[in-house]
């Protein structure tokens, strides 16, 4: 078996420096994962070049380590922080939703993790004298338990050993700044020497840190037992676990775009990846050049023998010759080469679990040409060699490979897949695939452990590292039937739970009916719920226990969902109802210039050229409008009908005729919602959650020519658009969020486009978050960057593949086109305010909640039968 020191070799820790028992010092850095889309080819190339430059700067240090560790996400803590921003009136629903989604995520994924990257680099040790080194070896080797305290005191208080490494550490920090390397703290440095002994155990991080601070001897406070079945057993106060190291025995001959890290992170369970690098000697008998010459001679002899005997080894020998020639060229060009040891590490509670992980890793890595072996007899060696305190040395032989430094960087170190917010509502999972799931979104969900969380209100907040835009606007685009409505309604529900005013514009007026249907269904079982609660009250005396029992019963019957529905202010505007007349009249809910502008726009849409062609009529209308607005400011109830009625008295026949025409067009039409006498109140802007539906709208389709019927509906929607602008602009200290469904119609006319632009410009300064739900990516394109979208979701639209890829600034090529075109229903491309892009599968998890998002009704019993 390979040899390695099994003792804890850390004798002292100071900040990111760890002093080993032989007097050498390693520096530890955390390198934050750069988020690069799986489709961002150019971004990957640039990052690999940057990584190579950093690694090359480490050649004087002779070696370095990289560790990719799975770090648990404390979902309860994150959801607790989110609850602090939830509104009081819907708090029970927020608590229910987050508790249930938390349970669902743990049930379907297990412990959620983020991958973190760490580097350890040895610092030159000439500053520590040979006498001190010998003292350390003697003390640690012969008197570990008794003498270590004396040695540590000598080092820390008399020598201050770390001071001699200050310049080297600062130089190293500068070199690593290109990949944003950060010095670990003293607590982190000690703790991450300890995690090797805690694999697969549910430990308390704070307790472990405190233990190490009391004594570095506690780093290896775990019983380690090599087992006959090729695993390591760990045992301490937390329990037992099994650990297996799987070394990489061979890499593919061609490693270009291998991206091992990206593939490893797609595995459906947590793994560790460790690389230990040692720079190859370029001169001398044991240099890479000398080894190459000897290998060349052997290959030549084997080739001659193979040709003489007609052996089938000819192909493999030819491949070996090509690889050797490439290596020789690299040496001649003075390229840097490294020897390295690469290993996977998995942990579990049973051999069955560990073997399952091994099988999946070996199978998945084989698919990309990477050979992973079991390393049965060397598990103890690998366990200790993988410690951050250990460095790769010349004497290490097993599973050691050599390659150019540039080729090593093809592993794509220090990258990860992430999108959305750290603290937010779960909305789905990242989909790493390019191929199609053939309509089975559940398979797509099951294939991923990368949950996506989102809080749209993060978009315009300052001081968030990495954000590239503060634009709060968001858009959801795509073909009908791909899942656009499901995502929209899920985002509406989640964000309506927060301390914000929420408005949903529902042109189809379909939400209220569905919400009321589900409410009635759940309330039908409330008598059972009340009976069970009464029984609990009679049986349970302890108040705290009674509280939890009652809450469980209420959850069972979905009471928080019903209470949430009761807090929504549903408004259904039906022009046939006289009480709705004027609900969107500008003279009822607007003042000043804003009132005048929209009044002109809706009148222009109503009369067309009859308004704009004759200056005389336009002047008369504006004069009448000013007069009516003045009456309104004095307290009189008036509306846009009063403006036209004043024009009926004009002595100019053309003016009175056109006013009469306008009044006749308005009468008994949907336009009575906009043109009124001002007798009724406008839609309430103060309700915290409002769903505003309009009955009977006939909006033109994206490619349809506008008719007179369409114009009536467009006028209503223009007024709604102005209502949205006013809703978002009133109080800049109050977050407001607006969902505008069927928003594509705004771009059908110049008037609509101008209203849309004014809505978007409310934006960041007014704390307004405007969401547009539309069909085409063209509807969200704009030359004005100030009105672009901070967050965007693009569902599949087969005719716009290249256009969507261009919008997301992704290369238009066969792979990316397939990535987009192969999306199944319920999947979309997402870009967040950090500029990160990913393909995600939308999932709001709770069927008792997502049933609220249904829109298709049918009386047929067998329409869901599988073909």
Protein Blocks (a to p, Z undefined) as FASTA:
>chain_A
ZZddfbdfbfbdehjbccdfkopacdddddddddddfklmmlmmmmmmmmmmmmmmmmmn
opacdddddddddfklmmmmmmmmpcfklmmmmmmmmmmmmmmmmmmnopaddddddddd
dddfklpcfklmmmmmmmmmmmmmmmmmmmmmmmmmmnommlmmmmmmmmmmmmmmmnop
acddfklmmmmmmmmmmgoiacdfklmmmmmmmomklmmgccddddfkopacdddfkbcc
dddddddfbdcfblghklmmlmmmmpcbdcddddddddddfedjkbmklmmmmmmmmmmm
mmmmmmmnopaklmmmmmmmmmmmmmmmmmmnopacdddddddddddfbfklmmmmmmmm
mmmmmmnopacdfklmlmmmmmmmmpmkbccdfklmghpacddfklmmmnopaiacdedj
fbdcdfbdcdfbfbdeehpamlmmmmpccdcdddfklmmpghiahiabfcfbdcdeddeh
ilmmmmmmmmmmmmmmpccddddddfkopmmmmmmmmmmmmmmmmmmmmmmmmmmmmmpm
blklmmmmmmmmmmmnommmmmmmmmpccddddfklmklgoklgfklmgghjllmmmmmm
mmmmmnmmmlmmpmklmmmmmmmmmmmmmmmmnopacdfklmmmmmmmpcblklmmmmmm
mmmmmnopaklmmgcghlaccddfkbfbdcdddehiacddfkbccdfklmmmmmmmmmmm
mmmmmmmmmpmmbccddddehklmmmmpmklmmmmmmmmmnmmmnopacddddfbfklmg
cfblklmcfbdcddddfklmmmmmmmnopacdfklmmmmmmpcehiacdddfkopacddd
ddehiamlmmmmpcbdcfbfklmpcZZ
